[in-house]
Amino acid sequence: MENNELEQMRVQMAALEKKIADQEIVNDRLIRESMKDKMSWIKRYILLEIAVTPIAALIWAAISRAAHIPLWFTLIFVVGCIIDIYYDWKINITPIKENDFDRQNLVDTAVKLRKMKSLRYKQTLAGVIFVVLFLTSIVAYAYFANVRGTDLLDTSSDYNMAFLGGCIGLPIGIVFGIYLVRKVFRKMQRSNDDIIRQIEEITQGEE
């Protein structure tokens, strides 16, 4: 009877251990999927950015031509967009591989995510500075090339009206653009923070 009881206990323990192991596998899979989901929207956002950029470039080219803005402003705009997309992809997509969310790679993945946050901050700051300087230089060009020396209140001058409209719209556009960039930036940083927090909980639990 004692042997039978011991055998039953061994069978029960084996079943319990298998159940726990299966549960851990399920939990690991759910955690990995959760981490991947938190990063997937960033990739979709950058792909959308890539798709929209040619359209934005065409719109800008049409506006600049109608406003008699030199072609080199358009070239600067296009080059700036290409550089921004390149670094968006290099910073937010390239570092993270499919197997980075495996349990044995989580510590290294947390390091990558922290570095990603730092690089993303620098890129966003550089992008905002570039846009502000770019738009300001256009207004300065319009003033010195076409508006200076004329009566700004002369409504018969198309250049004057465009310049005044730009002076009003530029600050509004900059503020609105910074608001959108800040919102997306904070959401990206928060996604990284959430994943890092999950990784810390897992690795601390193992320790």
GIGI-V433774 format. One record per backbone hydrogen bond with DSSP energy under -1.0 kcal/mol. CO is the residue of the C=O (numbers start at 1). NH is the residue of the N-H. Records with the same first field share a line. If there is no record, write none. Layout:
BEGIN
CO=NH / NH
END
This chain:
BEGIN
1=5
2=6
3=7
4=8
5=9
6=10
7=11
8=12
9=13
10=14
11=15
12=16
13=17
14=18
15=19
16=20
17=21
18=22
19=23
20=24
21=25
22=26
23=27
24=28
25=29
26=30
27=31
28=32
29=33
30=34
31=35
32=36
33=37
34=38
35=39
36=40
39=43
40=44
41=45
42=46
43=47
44=48
45=49
46=50
47=51
48=52
49=53
52=56
53=57
54=58
55=59
56=60
57=61
58=62
59=63
60=64
61=65
62=66
63=67
64=69
65=68
70=73
71=75
72=76
73=77
74=78
75=79
76=80
77=81
78=82
79=83
80=84
81=85
82=86
83=87
84=88
85=89
86=90
87=91
88=92
89=93 / 94
97=100
99=102
102=105
103=106
105=109
106=110
107=111
108=112
109=113
110=114
111=115
112=116
113=117
114=118
115=119
116=120
117=121
118=122
119=123
120=124
121=125
122=126
123=127
124=128
125=129
126=130
127=131
128=132
129=133
130=134
131=135
132=136
133=137
134=138
135=139
136=140
137=141
138=142
139=143
140=144
141=145
142=146 / 147
143=148
147=150
151=154
153=155
154=157
157=161
158=162
159=163
160=164
161=165
162=166
163=167
164=168
165=169
166=170
168=172
169=173
170=174
171=175
172=176
173=177
174=178
175=179
176=180
177=181
178=182
179=183
180=184
181=185
182=186
183=187
184=188
185=189
186=190
187=191
188=192
189=193
190=194
191=195
192=196
193=197
194=198
195=199
196=200
197=201
198=202
199=203
200=204
201=205
202=206
203=207
END
